[in-house]
Amino acid sequence: KAGVTQTPRYLIKTRGQQVTLSCSPISGHRSVSWYQQTPGQGLQFLFEYFSETQRNKGNFPGRFSGRQFSNSRSEMNVSTLELGDSALYLCASRPGQGRELFFGEGSRLTVL
Amino acid sequence: AQSVTQPDIHITVSEGASLELRCNYSYGATPYLFWYVQSPGQGLQLLLKYFSGDTLVQGIKGFEAEFKRSQSSFNLRKPSVHWSDAAEYFCAVGPMDSSYKLIFGSGTRLLVRP
């Protein structure tokens, strides 16, 4: 069974631009979560989606948004990029009743 | 507030030596506890988990961890470290509410001396 797939793996943007990251969960997994990883703040929860509904959101500004499609694939969007948004963005999925998160390899965003 | 503390930022051990990585948590109920490993440029791989029952849990790659409720700890151990174990290790606790959110520690970077 294929793992969690994130695209793109690497990208470079400039301040003020926006970016969209994509995540395909493990087949059959209906929950998708996003985390931001930075050297200063570590791993921080962004949001979780289940059956196309956002169930919770972390303490991030409204520039960070996401959505989930009917096939469970998810996207997150960051608008008006700031230098501090440079990070590794990790997507994780889990089955409906599962307790374990399975992570993708991440999308590394660099904002110049 | 719920939190996870990994007191060691870096640990260096010789190949073949034993390893213990510390993790302490603050949580209002019996948590789910996890250890993940991250190699450079990679995502997180689940090493092991504790939900309930036997407090000594076995994971992949020869790792084990022991849940000690009285000490609010979930330390990771390995009897003999291999050079390929060099990576960053994260302890995590969750879920925090109806949404499945994990709280991660700040990580411990393991260096292995040949």
Chai-1 contact restraints between the chains, C-beta under 6 A:
chainA,res_idxA,chainB,res_idxB,connection_type,confidence,min_distance_angstrom,max_distance_angstrom,comment,restraint_id
A,G42,B,S106,contact,1.0,0.0,6.0,A-B,restraint_1
A,L43,B,F104,contact,1.0,0.0,6.0,A-B,restraint_2
A,F45,B,K101,contact,1.0,0.0,6.0,A-B,restraint_3
A,E48,B,S99,contact,1.0,0.0,6.0,A-B,restraint_4
A,E48,B,Y100,contact,1.0,0.0,6.0,A-B,restraint_5
A,R55,B,S99,contact,1.0,0.0,6.0,A-B,restraint_6
A,N56,B,S99,contact,1.0,0.0,6.0,A-B,restraint_7
A,L90,B,G43,contact,1.0,0.0,6.0,A-B,restraint_8
A,R99,B,Y32,contact,1.0,0.0,6.0,A-B,restraint_9
A,E100,B,L46,contact,1.0,0.0,6.0,A-B,restraint_10
A,F103,B,G43,contact,1.0,0.0,6.0,A-B,restraint_11
A,F103,B,L44,contact,1.0,0.0,6.0,A-B,restraint_12
A,G104,B,G43,contact,1.0,0.0,6.0,A-B,restraint_13
A,E105,B,Q42,contact,1.0,0.0,6.0,A-B,restraint_14
A,E105,B,G43,contact,1.0,0.0,6.0,A-B,restraint_15
A,G106,B,G43,contact,1.0,0.0,6.0,A-B,restraint_16
